[in-house]
């Protein structure tokens, strides 16, 4: 049995796979981001102190929010372009 997909559906599947891979790679890099922040703000470096250190410690959280936000945005744009659009 052969499954036939239209070109637009194949394109949307490619976009969804791309968004999924972007999320996986971005989240896999999170420990590297955390390590670099620790190098800057940790006891070994002490390059940042005070308010700058407090803000720098939030970088990994914003990294994760950015990756998830971009992924959700790509999925929404992909699905809203075809599957979710109401047909009148």
N, C-alpha and C positions, 0 to 999 in steps of 0.2 A: 504494500500500500504506500503510495507516494503522497506526501503532504506538500501541497502547493501554497506558497506564501506570496502575497503581492510585494512589489518592490517597496512600497511605502511601509508596510509592516516589517519587512526585513531591515529597512533603514532605522525604524524606531527600535527594533530589537538591538541593533548595533549601538544606538545611543544609550539605551538602558544598560547594556553591558559595559560601555565606556564609563558611565556614571558609577557603576558598581566597582569597577577596577580602580577608578580614581579614589573612591572612598577607602578601599582596602589598602592601597599604596599610601595614601595620606595618613591613615591611622597607624600603619606599620612604621611610619617615620616619627610618630609621636615620641617614642623613647629617646630618639636622637635630639629632638627639640628640647625635651626635658633635661637631658644631659648637658646641653649647651647652656641652658638657663642656670643649671646648678653650677657650672664652671664659672659663670659670670658673678653669681650672687653667693656662692658657697664660701665656706671658711678658707678654702685654698686660695681662691682668687681675691675676694674682697674688693673687686673692681667697682662694684655698685653698693651704695649704702643708702639708708633712709627711704624716701619716697620712690626713688628710681628703682631700688631693689624690690620694693613692694609691687610696683607696676610690672617689673620684669618677671616676677614670679607668676603673673597672670598670663603670660605669653602662651604656655601650653594649653590653657583653657580656651583662649581665643583661637588657637590653631585648630583644636577639635571642633569648635563651633563653626569655624570657616569651612572646614572640610565637609561637615555634615550639611551646612547651609548650601554649599555649592552642589552637593549631591542631590539634596531634596529639590533644589531649583531646577537642575537638569532633568530630573524625573518628572517634575510637574510640567515643565515646558514640553517635554517629549509626549507625555500623555494628554496634556491639554490641547496639543496640536491635532489630535485625531480621535483617540479613544474617548476622552472625556467631553469632547465638543458635542453639544446637542444638535441634532439634525432636525431642521424645521421643514 
